[in-house]
Amino acid sequence: MTALAWLIPAALILGALGLGAFLWALKTGQFEDMDGAAYRALEDDPPEDESK
């Protein structure tokens, strides 16, 4: 029974942290361009050198 006294609050805290991280990612626009990274990985063109 003592284990439940530790596991239930730990699960609630970890769940709240996960929800907070997800909401932060939504707020900062992490999910705006889901297809862009997939297409950039398939491109054959080398990245342009901007130092020129």
ZAGU-393995 format. One record per residue: residue in three letters; x, y, z of N, C-alpha, C in turn. Coordinates in nm, 2 decimals, decimal comma. Example, Ala and Ser with C-alpha at 12.3 -4.5 7.8 and 13.67 -1.06 7.14 Angstrom:
REM ZAGU-393995
- ALA  1,32  -0,57  0,78  1,23  -0,45  0,78  1,32  -0,33  0,78
- SER  1,28  -0,22  0,71  1,37  -0,11  0,71  1,29  0,00  0,79
REM end
This chain:
REM ZAGU-393995
- MET  0,08  -0,12  0,00  0,00  0,00  0,00  0,09  0,13  0,00
- THR  0,20  0,12  0,06  0,29  0,23  0,06  0,34  0,27  -0,08
- ALA  0,36  0,17  -0,16  0,40  0,19  -0,30  0,30  0,27  -0,37
- LEU  0,17  0,25  -0,35  0,07  0,33  -0,42  0,08  0,48  -0,38
- ALA  0,12  0,50  -0,25  0,13  0,64  -0,21  0,24  0,72  -0,28
- TRP  0,34  0,64  -0,33  0,45  0,71  -0,41  0,41  0,70  -0,56
- LEU  0,35  0,60  -0,61  0,33  0,58  -0,75  0,22  0,67  -0,81
- ILE  0,11  0,69  -0,73  0,00  0,77  -0,78  0,05  0,92  -0,80
- PRO  0,11  0,98  -0,70  0,15  1,12  -0,72  0,26  1,13  -0,83
- ALA  0,35  1,03  -0,83  0,46  1,03  -0,94  0,39  1,03  -1,08
- ALA  0,29  0,94  -1,09  0,22  0,93  -1,22  0,15  1,06  -1,26
- LEU  0,09  1,13  -1,16  0,02  1,25  -1,18  0,12  1,36  -1,22
- ILE  0,23  1,37  -1,15  0,33  1,47  -1,18  0,39  1,45  -1,32
- LEU  0,43  1,33  -1,35  0,48  1,30  -1,48  0,38  1,33  -1,59
- GLY  0,26  1,30  -1,57  0,15  1,33  -1,67  0,14  1,48  -1,69
- ALA  0,14  1,55  -1,58  0,13  1,70  -1,59  0,25  1,76  -1,66
- LEU  0,37  1,70  -1,64  0,49  1,75  -1,71  0,48  1,72  -1,86
- GLY  0,43  1,60  -1,89  0,41  1,57  -2,03  0,31  1,66  -2,10
- LEU  0,20  1,68  -2,03  0,10  1,77  -2,09  0,15  1,91  -2,10
- GLY  0,23  1,96  -2,00  0,29  2,09  -2,01  0,38  2,10  -2,13
- ALA  0,47  2,00  -2,15  0,56  2,00  -2,26  0,48  2,00  -2,40
- PHE  0,38  1,93  -2,40  0,30  1,92  -2,53  0,23  2,06  -2,55
- LEU  0,18  2,12  -2,45  0,11  2,25  -2,47  0,22  2,36  -2,51
- TRP  0,34  2,35  -2,45  0,44  2,44  -2,48  0,48  2,42  -2,63
- ALA  0,49  2,30  -2,68  0,52  2,27  -2,82  0,42  2,33  -2,91
- LEU  0,29  2,32  -2,87  0,18  2,37  -2,95  0,19  2,53  -2,96
- LYS  0,22  2,59  -2,84  0,23  2,73  -2,83  0,34  2,79  -2,91
- THR  0,46  2,72  -2,92  0,57  2,77  -2,99  0,58  2,73  -3,13
- GLY  0,48  2,67  -3,18  0,47  2,64  -3,33  0,55  2,52  -3,37
- GLN  0,58  2,42  -3,29  0,66  2,31  -3,33  0,59  2,22  -3,43
- PHE  0,46  2,23  -3,44  0,38  2,14  -3,53  0,33  2,21  -3,65
- GLU  0,38  2,32  -3,68  0,33  2,40  -3,80  0,36  2,34  -3,93
- ASP  0,48  2,29  -3,95  0,53  2,24  -4,08  0,57  2,10  -4,07
- MET  0,47  2,01  -4,07  0,50  1,86  -4,04  0,56  1,80  -4,17
- ASP  0,53  1,85  -4,29  0,58  1,79  -4,41  0,71  1,84  -4,46
- GLY  0,75  1,96  -4,41  0,87  2,02  -4,46  1,00  1,94  -4,43
- ALA  1,01  1,89  -4,31  1,13  1,82  -4,28  1,14  1,69  -4,35
- ALA  1,03  1,63  -4,38  1,02  1,50  -4,46  1,07  1,53  -4,60
- TYR  1,03  1,63  -4,66  1,07  1,66  -4,80  1,21  1,71  -4,81
- ARG  1,26  1,78  -4,71  1,40  1,82  -4,70  1,49  1,71  -4,69
- ALA  1,45  1,60  -4,62  1,54  1,48  -4,61  1,55  1,41  -4,74
- LEU  1,45  1,42  -4,83  1,46  1,35  -4,96  1,52  1,43  -5,07
- GLU  1,55  1,56  -5,05  1,61  1,64  -5,15  1,75  1,59  -5,18
- ASP  1,79  1,60  -5,31  1,92  1,56  -5,35  2,02  1,68  -5,36
- ASP  1,96  1,80  -5,36  2,05  1,92  -5,37  2,12  1,94  -5,24
- PRO  2,25  1,97  -5,25  2,33  2,00  -5,13  2,28  2,13  -5,07
- PRO  2,29  2,16  -4,95  2,25  2,28  -4,89  2,34  2,40  -4,94
- GLU  2,27  2,51  -4,96  2,35  2,63  -5,02  2,44  2,68  -4,91
- ASP  2,56  2,72  -4,96  2,66  2,78  -4,87  2,63  2,93  -4,86
- GLU  2,59  2,98  -4,74  2,55  3,12  -4,73  2,67  3,21  -4,69
- SER  2,79  3,15  -4,68  2,90  3,23  -4,64  2,96  3,30  -4,76
- LYS  2,92  3,27  -4,88  2,97  3,34  -5,00  2,92  3,47  -5,02
REM end
